[in-house]
Amino acid sequence: MKLTENSVRADVAELLHLLPDEVKDTDNLFEYGLDSIRLLSLLERWRDLGAEVSFVELAEEPTLERWLALLTPARVFPTVPPV
């Protein structure tokens, strides 16, 4: 499985007992009840899928918008083919 915007959103929503569309990109996930134990659980899951991100990076800016930029860099920095 590959990390995508939909999979990251679904993983977060599942842990918070929400529907994926209830988690907005700029909402602070700690305000939804995310805690350090749950964050570590997500981090382990995403590292198993190849993510190279630290706990500190995720905890510093606990929003889907920031996490998606860290976890799915192709979404933010698309590869441009050489001319």
Helices and strands as residue ranges (DSSP letters): H 5-16, G 20-22, G 29-32, H 36-48, H 55-60, H 64-71, H 73-76
